[in-house]
């Protein structure tokens, strides 16, 4: 089983990136959805604790995802590496795998939360689907206009259409939409594992106490504070997090998910830069014309 190692002194990137957040302005959703079925295949039991380099080799060389061409295998490796990190030395991915093992019902939302933290295209457009009332129709053209309004003229009509389709697929897999041809909004069903990860994301970005249950990450789960606290209690019983509530005083801690060093990294609320209404971060590897190949670097597997 995946766990944390307290004695890791490896140098980490600065800011939230050291936890696994990605700050680039583009993202894999310009080309793909969150690739949930591929992720399920990749993270089979015999590969859960493999290093990033071995996982990328499994995609490209062993073709475990069953892609038809060498190019499609390389693209799959690139996009999945960007979406999830696939590196057990990165806290976000390590904790994702920890909860993925223990909460199978929560896997779609766990994957969605990680993709949200790592893909600015998904982050900056998810407010669209959250703003739809339950059973309201999803209209792709309205999403295209929503995307274009954030950076007018940046994307061609074809890119707007494909990006909207990719986002709709992700929201369907995560549970925010239902239907094939005609999609409508539905409320997702959060699980103890998904709530644990959402609370962790809120904690890392500066929320504390009751505010953890009102964070942008909890809103992704369509989860009220009261429902979130009930699920947090279940997660605490399972030993995934620590949750204490006495009257209006609420405390959530993550001894199973954060090392002592990582707890020291945690920033103040002023450092929060990833939320539904945040500014678009700097441009980086993923924009509409990017063809960079994701670097393949070996990582150590952490075991508890």
C-alpha positions as CSV (number, residue, x, y, z in Angstrom):
1,X,0.0,0.0,0.0
2,X,1.2,3.5,-0.8
3,X,2.1,5.7,2.2
4,X,4.3,8.5,3.2
5,X,8.0,8.5,4.2
6,X,9.0,11.1,6.8
7,X,12.7,11.0,6.0
8,X,12.5,12.3,2.4
9,X,14.7,15.4,2.0
10,X,14.5,15.7,-1.7
11,X,14.5,19.3,-2.9
12,X,11.1,20.4,-4.0
13,X,9.8,23.0,-6.4
14,X,8.6,26.3,-4.9
15,X,5.1,27.2,-4.0
16,X,2.1,24.9,-4.6
17,X,3.9,23.2,-7.4
18,X,5.9,21.2,-4.8
19,X,2.6,19.5,-3.8
20,X,1.8,18.6,-7.5
21,X,-0.3,21.6,-8.6
22,X,0.4,22.8,-12.1
23,X,0.4,26.6,-12.9
24,X,0.6,26.7,-16.7
25,X,-2.2,28.5,-18.5
26,X,-3.1,25.7,-20.9
27,X,-3.8,22.1,-20.2
28,X,-4.4,18.6,-21.5
29,X,-8.1,19.4,-21.9
30,X,-7.3,21.3,-25.1
31,X,-6.6,17.8,-26.5
32,X,-8.1,15.2,-24.3
33,X,-10.7,14.6,-21.5
34,X,-9.4,13.4,-18.1
35,X,-8.9,9.9,-19.7
36,X,-10.6,8.1,-16.8
37,X,-10.9,4.6,-18.5
38,X,-7.2,4.8,-19.5
39,X,-6.3,5.8,-15.9
40,X,-8.2,2.8,-14.5
41,X,-6.4,0.5,-16.9
42,X,-3.0,2.0,-16.1
43,X,-3.4,1.9,-12.3
44,X,-4.1,-1.8,-12.1
45,X,-3.0,-3.5,-8.9
46,X,0.4,-4.5,-10.3
47,X,1.3,-1.0,-11.4
48,X,0.0,1.2,-8.5
49,X,3.4,1.5,-6.9
50,X,5.4,1.8,-10.0
51,X,7.6,4.9,-10.7
52,X,6.7,7.5,-13.3
53,X,9.2,6.2,-15.8
54,X,7.8,2.6,-15.6
55,X,4.3,3.9,-16.0
56,X,5.2,5.9,-19.1
57,X,7.1,2.8,-20.4
58,X,3.9,0.8,-19.8
59,X,2.0,3.2,-22.0
60,X,4.5,3.7,-24.7
61,X,6.5,0.5,-24.9
62,X,4.1,-2.1,-23.6
63,X,1.0,-0.4,-25.0
64,X,-1.1,-1.3,-21.9
65,X,-3.8,1.1,-23.1
66,X,-4.2,-0.6,-26.4
67,X,-3.5,2.5,-28.6
68,X,-3.2,1.8,-32.3
69,X,-0.2,3.9,-33.3
70,X,3.2,4.9,-31.8
71,X,2.1,8.5,-32.0
72,X,-1.1,7.9,-30.0
73,X,0.8,6.0,-27.4
74,X,3.2,8.9,-27.0
75,X,0.4,11.4,-26.8
76,X,-1.4,9.3,-24.2
77,X,1.8,9.2,-22.1
78,X,2.2,12.9,-22.4
79,X,-1.4,13.8,-21.5
80,X,-1.7,11.4,-18.6
81,X,1.6,12.5,-17.2
82,X,0.5,16.1,-17.4
83,X,-3.0,15.4,-15.9
84,X,-1.9,13.2,-13.0
85,X,1.9,13.6,-12.5
86,X,2.3,9.8,-12.1
87,X,5.1,10.4,-9.7
88,X,5.0,9.0,-6.2
89,X,7.5,11.5,-5.0
90,X,4.9,14.2,-5.6
91,X,2.5,14.5,-2.6
92,X,-0.7,15.1,-4.7
93,X,-0.2,12.0,-6.8
94,X,0.9,9.9,-3.8
95,X,-2.1,10.8,-1.8
96,X,-4.4,10.3,-4.8
97,X,-3.1,6.8,-5.1
98,X,-3.5,6.2,-1.4
99,X,-7.1,7.1,-1.6
100,X,-7.6,5.4,-5.0
101,X,-6.7,2.1,-3.4
102,X,-9.1,2.6,-0.5
103,X,-12.1,4.2,-2.1
104,X,-13.0,2.5,-5.4
105,X,-16.4,4.3,-5.5
106,X,-14.7,7.6,-5.3
107,X,-12.2,7.1,-8.2
108,X,-13.9,9.3,-10.8
109,X,-14.0,12.2,-8.4
110,X,-10.5,11.6,-7.1
111,X,-9.3,11.7,-10.7
112,X,-11.3,14.8,-11.4
113,X,-9.9,16.6,-8.3
114,X,-6.3,15.9,-9.4
115,X,-7.0,16.9,-13.0
116,X,-8.6,20.1,-11.7
117,X,-5.4,21.0,-9.7
118,X,-3.2,20.3,-12.6
119,X,-5.1,21.6,-15.7
120,X,-5.9,25.3,-15.9
121,X,-8.3,24.7,-18.8
122,X,-10.4,22.5,-16.6
123,X,-10.1,24.9,-13.6
124,X,-11.1,28.0,-15.4
125,X,-14.1,26.5,-17.1
126,X,-15.6,24.2,-14.4
127,X,-17.6,27.2,-13.0
128,X,-19.7,26.8,-16.2
129,X,-21.0,23.4,-15.2
130,X,-21.3,24.2,-11.5
131,X,-23.5,27.1,-12.5
132,X,-26.0,24.9,-14.2
133,X,-29.1,24.1,-12.1
134,X,-29.9,20.4,-11.6
135,X,-31.5,18.9,-14.7
136,X,-30.7,22.0,-16.8
137,X,-29.5,21.1,-20.3
138,X,-25.9,21.3,-21.1
139,X,-25.4,23.3,-24.4
140,X,-22.0,22.9,-25.9
141,X,-22.2,26.2,-27.9
142,X,-22.7,28.1,-24.6
143,X,-19.6,26.5,-23.1
144,X,-17.7,27.5,-26.2
145,X,-18.7,31.1,-25.7
146,X,-17.8,30.8,-22.1
147,X,-14.3,29.6,-23.0
148,X,-13.8,32.2,-25.6
149,X,-15.0,35.1,-23.3
150,X,-12.0,34.4,-21.0
151,X,-9.4,35.1,-23.7
152,X,-11.2,36.4,-26.8
153,X,-9.8,35.2,-30.1
154,X,-7.2,32.9,-28.5
155,X,-8.7,29.7,-29.9
156,X,-10.0,28.8,-33.3
157,X,-13.6,27.7,-33.6
158,X,-12.4,24.1,-34.1
159,X,-10.3,24.2,-30.9
160,X,-13.3,25.8,-28.9
161,X,-15.5,22.9,-30.1
162,X,-13.1,20.1,-29.3
163,X,-12.1,21.6,-25.9
164,X,-15.8,21.9,-25.0
165,X,-16.3,18.3,-26.0
166,X,-13.4,17.2,-23.8
167,X,-14.6,19.2,-20.8
168,X,-18.1,17.7,-21.2
169,X,-16.7,14.2,-21.3
170,X,-14.7,14.8,-18.1
171,X,-17.8,16.3,-16.3
172,X,-19.8,13.3,-17.4
173,X,-17.2,10.8,-16.1
174,X,-17.0,12.8,-12.9
175,X,-20.8,12.8,-12.5
176,X,-21.7,16.4,-13.1
177,X,-23.5,15.6,-16.3
178,X,-25.5,12.7,-17.5
179,X,-26.7,11.6,-20.9
180,X,-25.0,10.8,-24.2
181,X,-26.4,13.0,-27.0
182,X,-28.4,15.4,-24.8
183,X,-26.6,16.0,-21.5
184,X,-28.1,17.5,-18.4
185,X,-26.7,18.6,-15.1
186,X,-26.9,16.3,-12.2
187,X,-25.4,16.4,-8.7
188,X,-22.4,14.3,-8.1
189,X,-22.2,11.8,-5.2
190,X,-19.2,12.5,-3.1
191,X,-17.5,9.7,-1.1
192,X,-15.3,9.8,2.0
193,X,-12.2,9.5,-0.1
194,X,-13.2,12.3,-2.5
195,X,-14.0,14.6,0.5
196,X,-10.6,13.7,2.1
197,X,-8.8,14.8,-1.0
198,X,-10.9,18.0,-1.4
199,X,-10.2,18.9,2.2
200,X,-6.5,18.3,1.7
201,X,-6.5,20.6,-1.4
202,X,-8.2,23.2,0.6
203,X,-5.8,22.8,3.5
204,X,-2.8,23.1,1.3
205,X,-4.1,26.3,-0.3
206,X,-4.8,27.9,3.1
207,X,-8.2,27.0,4.4
208,X,-8.7,26.0,8.0
209,X,-11.5,24.9,10.3
210,X,-15.1,25.2,9.0
211,X,-13.8,27.1,5.9
212,X,-12.4,23.8,4.6
213,X,-16.0,22.7,4.0
214,X,-16.8,25.8,2.0
215,X,-13.7,25.7,-0.3
216,X,-13.8,25.7,-4.1
217,X,-12.7,22.0,-3.9
218,X,-15.7,21.0,-1.8
219,X,-17.9,22.9,-4.3
220,X,-16.6,20.6,-7.0
221,X,-18.3,17.7,-5.1
222,X,-21.7,19.5,-4.9
223,X,-21.2,18.9,-1.2
224,X,-22.8,21.1,1.5
225,X,-20.7,21.7,4.7
226,X,-23.1,19.5,6.7
227,X,-22.8,16.6,4.2
228,X,-19.0,17.2,4.0
229,X,-18.6,16.9,7.7
230,X,-20.6,13.6,7.8
231,X,-18.3,12.2,5.1
232,X,-15.2,13.5,6.9
233,X,-16.3,11.7,10.0
234,X,-16.5,8.5,7.9
235,X,-13.1,9.1,6.5
236,X,-11.7,9.7,10.0
237,X,-13.2,6.3,11.2
238,X,-11.3,4.7,8.3
239,X,-8.1,6.4,9.4
240,X,-7.6,8.5,6.3
241,X,-7.8,11.8,8.0
242,X,-8.3,13.2,11.5
243,X,-11.5,15.1,12.0
244,X,-12.6,16.8,15.3
245,X,-15.7,18.9,15.9
246,X,-16.8,20.4,19.2
247,X,-19.6,22.9,18.7
248,X,-18.5,25.4,16.1
249,X,-14.8,24.5,16.5
250,X,-13.7,22.2,13.6
251,X,-10.2,20.7,13.1
252,X,-9.0,18.6,10.2
253,X,-5.5,17.1,10.1
254,X,-3.8,14.8,7.6
255,X,-1.1,12.7,9.3
256,X,-1.6,9.9,6.8
257,X,-1.4,12.2,3.8
258,X,1.2,14.8,4.7
259,X,4.7,14.3,6.0
260,X,6.0,16.6,8.7
261,X,8.1,18.4,6.1
262,X,5.1,18.8,3.8
263,X,3.1,20.3,6.7
264,X,5.8,22.9,7.0
265,X,5.4,23.8,3.4
266,X,1.7,24.7,3.8
267,X,1.2,28.3,3.0
268,X,-1.1,31.0,4.3
269,X,-4.4,31.9,2.8
270,X,-2.8,34.7,0.9
271,X,-1.0,32.1,-1.2
272,X,-4.1,30.6,-2.6
273,X,-4.1,30.8,-6.3
274,X,-6.1,27.8,-7.4
275,X,-9.8,28.3,-7.1
276,X,-12.8,28.6,-9.3
277,X,-12.5,32.3,-9.6
278,X,-8.7,32.7,-9.6
279,X,-6.7,34.4,-12.3
280,X,-5.4,32.4,-15.2
281,X,-1.8,31.4,-14.4
282,X,1.2,31.9,-16.6
283,X,1.4,30.3,-20.0
284,X,3.5,27.1,-20.3
285,X,3.9,23.8,-22.0
286,X,0.2,23.3,-22.9
287,X,-1.3,25.9,-25.3
288,X,-3.1,25.3,-28.5
289,X,0.1,24.8,-30.6
290,X,2.3,23.1,-28.1
291,X,4.0,19.9,-29.2
292,X,6.5,19.5,-26.4
293,X,7.1,16.0,-25.1
294,X,6.7,15.4,-21.4
295,X,10.0,14.5,-19.9
296,X,10.4,11.0,-18.7
297,X,12.2,10.9,-15.3
298,X,12.6,8.1,-12.9
299,X,11.2,8.5,-9.4
300,X,11.5,6.5,-6.2
301,X,8.5,4.5,-5.1
302,X,7.5,5.3,-1.5
303,X,6.1,2.5,0.6
304,X,4.6,2.6,4.1
